[in-house]
C-alpha cells in the first residue's frame, strides 16, 4: 500500500459539530491509518494552545506548521517506495 500524508480539520471533521466529541469510529480509523504508515496531521487555523485537549490526547496526530518538514517526510516516504 502506498503511504500518504493526510491532513484533518478539527471542527466538523474530527470533532462532531453537535456533540463536540470525537466518535470512536474516527479514533479507530485514525489509528488504523497510522498503523498502515500514513502520516497524520492537524490542519487548522487554530493556534497550538487553542487545540482541544481531546485532540492533543490523540498522540498519533501531528501538529506541525513547518511545511518543509512535512514535504521532506513525504519525499522520504516516496523514495522508500511507500
matplotlib code that plots the C-alpha trace (Angstrom):
import matplotlib.pyplot as plt

x = [0.0, 1.3, 1.7, 0.1, 0.2, -3.3, -4.5, -7.6, -9.6, -10.9, -14.4, -16.9, -14.2, -12.5, -14.9, -18.7, -20.4, -23.4, -21.9, -18.3, -16.9, -14.5, -16.5, -14.9, -15.1, -13.0, -10.4, -10.2, -9.9, -7.1, -5.2, -5.6, -4.2, -1.2, -0.6, -0.5, 2.3, 0.4, 1.4, -1.5, -1.6, -4.0, -4.8, -6.4, -6.4, -6.2, -3.0, -1.5, -2.7, -6.3, -6.4, -8.8, -7.1, -9.1, -7.3, -3.9, -4.6, -4.5, -0.8, -0.7, -1.7, 0.9, 0.6, 3.4, 3.3, 6.7, 5.7, 9.3, 9.5, 6.2, 7.5, 10.8, 8.9, 6.7, 9.6, 11.4, 8.4, 8.3, 12.0, 11.4, 8.7, 6.0]
y = [0.0, 3.4, 5.6, 9.1, 12.3, 13.1, 16.4, 16.7, 19.8, 19.7, 21.2, 19.0, 16.6, 15.1, 16.6, 16.5, 19.8, 18.9, 16.8, 18.1, 14.6, 12.5, 9.5, 6.1, 5.2, 8.2, 7.3, 3.7, 4.9, 7.3, 4.6, 2.2, 4.8, 5.4, 1.7, 1.5, 4.0, 7.1, 10.5, 12.2, 15.9, 18.5, 21.2, 24.1, 27.8, 27.4, 28.1, 25.2, 26.4, 26.6, 22.9, 21.0, 18.5, 15.7, 16.3, 16.6, 13.3, 11.6, 11.1, 9.7, 13.0, 15.6, 19.4, 20.8, 24.1, 23.6, 22.7, 22.0, 19.3, 17.7, 17.8, 16.2, 13.4, 12.8, 12.7, 10.3, 8.1, 8.2, 7.3, 4.3, 3.2, 3.5]
z = [0.0, -0.9, 2.2, 2.3, 4.1, 5.4, 6.9, 9.1, 10.2, 13.8, 13.8, 12.0, 10.9, 13.9, 16.5, 15.7, 15.5, 17.6, 20.4, 20.4, 20.8, 18.7, 17.6, 18.5, 14.8, 13.9, 16.5, 15.3, 11.7, 12.5, 14.5, 11.5, 9.1, 11.4, 11.8, 8.0, 7.9, 6.8, 8.3, 10.0, 10.6, 12.1, 9.5, 11.3, 11.7, 15.4, 17.3, 19.1, 22.5, 21.3, 20.1, 22.4, 24.8, 23.3, 20.1, 21.7, 23.6, 20.2, 20.3, 16.8, 15.2, 14.5, 14.6, 12.6, 10.7, 9.1, 5.5, 4.6, 7.3, 6.1, 2.5, 3.5, 5.3, 2.3, -0.1, 2.1, 2.0, -1.8, -2.0, 0.2, -2.3, 0.3]

ax = plt.figure().add_subplot(projection="3d")
ax.plot(x, y, z, "-o")
ax.set_aspect("equal")
plt.show()
